[in-house]
Amino acid sequence: MKEFKILEIKKSVFENNDERAEQLRQELKTKHIFLLNLMSSPGSGKTTTLKRTIEALKDEFHIGVMEADIDSDVDAKTISETGAKVIQLHTGGMCHLDAEMTSQGLKGLDTEGLDLIILENVGNLVCPAEFDTGSAKNAMILSVPEGDDKPLKYPLMFTICDVLLINKIDAAAFFDFDLEACTQRAKALNPNMQVIPISAKTGEGMEAWVDWLRDETKTWKV
Amino acid sequence: MKEFKILEIKKSVFENNDERAEQLRQELKTKHIFLLNLMSSPGSGKTTTLKRTIEALKDEFHIGVMEADIDSDVDAKTISETGAKVIQLHTGGMCHLDAEMTSQGLKGLDTEGLDLIILENVGNLVCPAEFDTGSAKNAMILSVPEGDDKPLKYPLMFTICDVLLINKIDAAAFFDFDLEACTQRAKALNPNMQVIPISAKTGEGMEAWVDWLRDETKTWKV
């Protein structure tokens, strides 16, 4: 098993998070680093999706991963097996990351030589939506067992994300999940959102997602 | 469809939430009202479990329900069909309820004549765990598709709950969910926790859960 660092994140002292986030975004752009902020509920399959994504893109990009969690390191262990550079960020009970906390993570990871960094945010559909991390793009995962009504209940998260991965699509029949209704609800909040049904378990739909991420990462570098 | 009220919850001004919670708990005890605080991730099946629970207990208790949500009313609509007294609480983006917010909800619901009130907290495994609502007991639902590692990742929630319902147990084989491992992880954090596997969909295990809730409600009244 590959080794990884664990970093205890400190609470931010910056008052203006939006300003700090914009500054960080520009810093990363100058360095040609695409930062993706990946958010979801607990247990929607962020880590499994990430593992598959790294496997698909590891020959094209130098990938780094920041695993934010309250205090475990199970996700960093899983991701370190892919060979990607990984750091575990402990938030010490904090329910989200802001731009300054993300910046602490990037320093801990050491971004030298990387061109794609994925931040796996704390599993939470509420608080992370309120804080710009400085990422180039925001992605979210909604998993089929959570239900097709979630855009109605967590509207801000669906509004601020550029792409929605609907995971565990292989379980749609078992859970009576209405993909069309869910997509319409998400698009009503955010007409520009890309909606991609996937199964990180079977691999279904992963190509469309990987294509999106590849294009965005390459465009960011121009 | 039964009608229900929608209440916009105001941010609390109380500085000492623990004190306010203890005060509310004693007020409710004096009135012989058992308040259950029900927490979980988004989409774990809180509302379906609640619907089944009300159906099982509605001839024994006068039941009230407070549905906390950021801004939808889909859950209150569902619960109102059971005939229970229900109010929808809108948190306006806030990720949890504290004791003063719960108290606002109880006033809006009107507790007169009720003996069992269930608060369906905001879907979130992080923040609601940090705020005592003044409830008699705390219950949480973890659903099988979320994974058996969740006690490792959201330890505070598992620590403060009196009972853990493991829902969607009918899907355990599909998701390679290890019930024994999950139970051990939960009990390591909280040895007194009751762990009850259920399927709100098929009804499996609901009797054990309903028995627990009946006993607790009756004991609270003595």
Contacts between the chains, C-beta under 8 A, distances in Angstrom:
chain1	res1	chain2	res2	distance
A	41	B	41	4.9
A	41	B	42	4.7
A	41	B	43	6.4
A	41	B	123	7.5
A	41	B	146	7.7
A	42	B	41	4.7
A	42	B	125	5.1
A	42	B	146	5.6
A	42	B	150	5.9
A	42	B	153	6.7
A	42	B	154	6.4
A	43	B	41	6.4
A	43	B	143	7.6
A	43	B	145	6.3
A	43	B	146	2.6
A	43	B	147	4.7
A	43	B	150	6.2
A	44	B	146	7.9
A	69	B	153	5.8
A	70	B	126	6.9
A	70	B	153	6.6
A	70	B	154	6.5
A	70	B	155	7.1
A	70	B	156	7.5
A	71	B	155	6.7
A	72	B	149	7.8
A	72	B	152	4.4
A	72	B	153	5.0
A	72	B	155	7.9
A	74	B	149	5.5
A	74	B	152	5.8
A	74	B	153	6.8
A	93	B	126	7.8
A	93	B	130	7.3
A	93	B	156	6.8
A	95	B	95	6.7
A	95	B	124	7.6
A	95	B	126	4.0
A	95	B	127	5.1
A	122	B	126	6.6
A	123	B	41	7.5
A	123	B	125	6.8
A	123	B	126	7.9
A	123	B	153	7.0
A	123	B	154	7.6
A	124	B	95	7.6
A	124	B	124	5.8
A	124	B	125	7.3
A	124	B	126	5.3
A	124	B	127	7.7
A	125	B	42	5.1
A	125	B	123	6.8
A	125	B	124	7.3
A	126	B	70	7.0
A	126	B	93	7.9
A	126	B	95	4.0
A	126	B	122	6.6
A	126	B	123	7.8
A	126	B	124	5.3
A	126	B	127	7.3
A	127	B	95	5.1
A	127	B	124	7.7
A	127	B	126	7.2
A	127	B	127	6.6
A	130	B	93	7.2
A	143	B	43	7.6
A	143	B	145	6.4
A	144	B	145	8.0
A	145	B	43	6.3
A	145	B	143	6.4
A	145	B	144	8.0
A	145	B	145	3.8
A	145	B	146	8.0
A	145	B	168	6.6
A	145	B	171	7.3
A	146	B	41	7.7
A	146	B	42	5.6
A	146	B	43	2.6
A	146	B	44	7.8
A	146	B	145	8.0
A	147	B	43	4.8
A	149	B	72	7.8
A	149	B	74	5.6
A	150	B	42	5.9
A	150	B	43	6.2
A	152	B	72	4.4
A	152	B	74	5.7
A	153	B	42	6.7
A	153	B	69	5.8
A	153	B	70	6.6
A	153	B	72	5.0
A	153	B	74	6.8
A	153	B	123	6.9
A	154	B	42	6.3
A	154	B	70	6.5
A	154	B	123	7.6
A	155	B	70	7.1
A	155	B	71	6.7
A	155	B	72	7.9
A	156	B	70	7.5
A	156	B	93	6.8
A	168	B	145	6.6
A	171	B	145	7.3
A	171	B	171	7.6
A	171	B	174	6.6
A	174	B	171	6.6
A	174	B	174	6.7
